[in-house]
Amino acid sequence: MLVTIVLAVGLTSLEKIVPQIIYLICAYPAAFLASLFLGSRPIVTDAKEILIPLAGHSIHVIPACSAYGFFCLLYAMIVSHLFHHVQTKKAVQFSILAVPIVFGITVLTNSSRIVCAYYVNKMGKVLLPSNFQAALHQGVGIVLFLSVLMGMYLLLERVFHYEFKR
């Protein structure tokens, strides 16, 4: 448990130390993947923000939308499971191997969130008053990120449960 707390706090602190680097590393791949679905290419503006230009409406992928917090949370959850169920030496090795896997899951989830938020926003403009847009945007993120976290938790529980049943 202590390892998880130290890891989570350490990773979160990294965002405070080098925020622009974390933003570009986490947000650009997700914006690029989302832009493929939306038929555009992301650009980095002079203000160092990521923008997906679309006809009539552009998507601003701001630092708060980088999904770095999701990355930290998912990584801490996986490392916690590893250290609780696997020998320390193997847990350290698997923790290192988990970084690119968790990064890939984060990018896929965040790009899905960007695309879904775009289409929900378009539908919301037709169906709901304009003051609901922020809640819709937040809701899409909550549903997607929480679903992935719950799914990964269930997968980890299943994998580690069957590992000890053998």
C-alpha positions as CSV (number, residue, x, y, z in Angstrom):
1,M,0.0,0.0,0.0
2,L,2.9,2.4,0.8
3,V,4.4,1.7,-2.6
4,T,1.2,2.7,-4.3
5,I,0.9,5.9,-2.3
6,V,4.5,6.9,-2.9
7,L,4.2,6.1,-6.6
8,A,1.0,8.0,-7.1
9,V,2.2,11.1,-5.3
10,G,5.5,10.9,-7.2
11,L,3.9,10.6,-10.6
12,T,1.4,13.4,-9.8
13,S,4.3,15.6,-8.6
14,L,6.0,15.1,-12.0
15,E,3.1,17.0,-13.6
16,K,3.9,20.0,-11.3
17,I,7.6,19.9,-12.2
18,V,7.4,19.6,-16.0
19,P,3.8,20.4,-16.9
20,Q,4.3,21.3,-20.6
21,I,6.3,18.1,-21.3
22,I,3.7,15.9,-19.5
23,Y,1.0,17.7,-21.4
24,L,2.6,17.1,-24.8
25,I,3.6,13.5,-24.1
26,C,0.1,12.5,-22.9
27,A,-2.2,14.7,-24.9
28,Y,-0.7,14.8,-28.4
29,P,-0.9,11.0,-29.1
30,A,-4.5,11.0,-28.0
31,A,-5.3,14.1,-30.0
32,F,-3.6,12.6,-33.1
33,L,-5.5,9.3,-32.8
34,A,-8.8,11.2,-32.3
35,S,-8.0,13.4,-35.2
36,L,-7.7,10.4,-37.5
37,F,-11.4,9.6,-36.6
38,L,-12.4,13.2,-37.2
39,G,-10.6,13.7,-40.5
40,S,-8.1,16.3,-39.4
41,R,-4.5,16.6,-38.1
42,P,-3.7,18.1,-34.7
43,I,-1.6,21.2,-34.5
44,V,0.4,22.8,-31.7
45,T,-0.4,26.5,-31.5
46,D,2.1,29.2,-30.7
47,A,0.7,29.1,-27.2
48,K,1.8,25.4,-27.0
49,E,-1.8,24.1,-26.9
50,I,-3.0,21.2,-29.0
51,L,-5.8,22.1,-31.4
52,I,-7.7,19.8,-33.7
53,P,-9.0,22.0,-36.5
54,L,-12.4,21.0,-37.8
55,A,-14.9,22.7,-40.2
56,G,-16.9,25.1,-38.1
57,H,-15.6,23.9,-34.7
58,S,-12.1,23.2,-33.4
59,I,-11.3,21.0,-30.5
60,H,-8.9,22.5,-27.9
61,V,-7.1,19.7,-26.1
62,I,-6.0,21.6,-23.0
63,P,-3.6,20.4,-20.3
64,A,-6.6,19.3,-18.1
65,C,-7.6,16.9,-20.9
66,S,-4.2,15.2,-21.1
67,A,-5.5,12.2,-19.0
68,Y,-2.3,12.2,-17.0
69,G,-4.2,11.8,-13.8
70,F,-5.9,8.7,-15.3
71,F,-2.5,7.3,-16.3
72,C,-1.2,7.8,-12.7
73,L,-4.2,6.2,-11.2
74,L,-4.3,3.2,-13.6
75,Y,-0.5,2.7,-13.1
76,A,-0.8,2.9,-9.3
77,M,-3.6,0.4,-9.4
78,I,-1.7,-2.1,-11.5
79,V,1.5,-1.7,-9.4
80,S,-0.5,-2.2,-6.3
81,H,-1.9,-5.5,-7.6
82,L,1.6,-6.6,-8.6
83,F,3.2,-5.9,-5.2
84,H,0.3,-7.6,-3.4
85,H,0.3,-10.7,-5.4
86,V,3.8,-11.2,-6.9
87,Q,7.3,-11.5,-5.5
88,T,9.0,-8.2,-5.1
89,K,11.7,-8.8,-7.8
90,K,9.1,-9.8,-10.4
91,A,6.7,-7.0,-9.3
92,V,9.5,-4.4,-10.0
93,Q,10.1,-6.0,-13.4
94,F,6.4,-6.1,-14.3
95,S,6.0,-2.5,-13.0
96,I,8.6,-1.3,-15.5
97,L,6.9,-3.3,-18.3
98,A,3.5,-1.9,-17.3
99,V,4.5,1.7,-18.2
100,P,4.1,1.4,-22.0
101,I,1.0,-0.7,-21.6
102,V,-0.7,1.8,-19.3
103,F,0.4,4.6,-21.6
104,G,-1.2,2.8,-24.5
105,I,-4.5,2.2,-22.6
106,T,-4.4,5.9,-21.5
107,V,-4.0,7.1,-25.1
108,L,-6.7,4.9,-26.5
109,T,-9.1,5.8,-23.7
110,N,-8.4,9.5,-24.0
111,S,-8.7,9.6,-27.8
112,S,-12.0,7.8,-27.4
113,R,-13.1,10.4,-24.9
114,I,-12.1,13.3,-27.2
115,V,-14.1,11.7,-30.1
116,C,-17.1,10.9,-27.9
117,A,-17.1,14.3,-26.3
118,Y,-17.1,16.0,-29.7
119,Y,-20.1,14.0,-30.9
120,V,-22.0,14.3,-27.6
121,N,-21.3,18.1,-27.8
122,K,-22.8,18.2,-31.2
123,M,-25.9,16.3,-30.1
124,G,-26.2,18.3,-26.9
125,K,-26.3,21.5,-28.8
126,V,-29.4,20.3,-30.6
127,L,-31.1,18.6,-27.7
128,L,-30.1,20.6,-24.6
129,P,-29.6,24.2,-23.5
130,S,-26.1,25.6,-23.8
131,N,-25.4,25.6,-20.1
132,F,-25.4,21.7,-20.2
133,Q,-22.4,21.5,-22.4
134,A,-19.8,21.5,-19.7
135,A,-21.7,18.8,-17.7
136,L,-21.9,16.7,-20.9
137,H,-18.2,17.0,-21.5
138,Q,-17.4,16.1,-17.9
139,G,-19.9,13.2,-18.0
140,V,-18.3,11.6,-21.1
141,G,-14.9,11.7,-19.4
142,I,-16.3,10.2,-16.2
143,V,-18.1,7.4,-18.0
144,L,-15.2,6.4,-20.2
145,F,-12.4,6.7,-17.6
146,L,-14.4,5.1,-14.8
147,S,-15.4,2.2,-17.1
148,V,-11.9,1.5,-18.1
149,L,-10.7,1.7,-14.5
150,M,-13.4,-0.7,-13.3
151,G,-12.7,-3.0,-16.2
152,M,-9.0,-3.1,-15.5
153,Y,-9.7,-3.7,-11.9
154,L,-11.9,-6.7,-12.7
155,L,-9.3,-8.0,-15.1
156,L,-6.6,-7.7,-12.6
157,E,-8.7,-9.4,-9.9
158,R,-9.5,-12.3,-12.3
159,V,-5.9,-12.7,-13.5
160,F,-4.4,-12.7,-10.0
161,H,-7.3,-14.9,-8.6
162,Y,-6.6,-17.6,-11.2
163,E,-2.9,-17.3,-10.8
164,F,-3.2,-18.4,-7.1
165,K,-5.8,-21.1,-7.8
166,R,-3.3,-23.2,-9.8
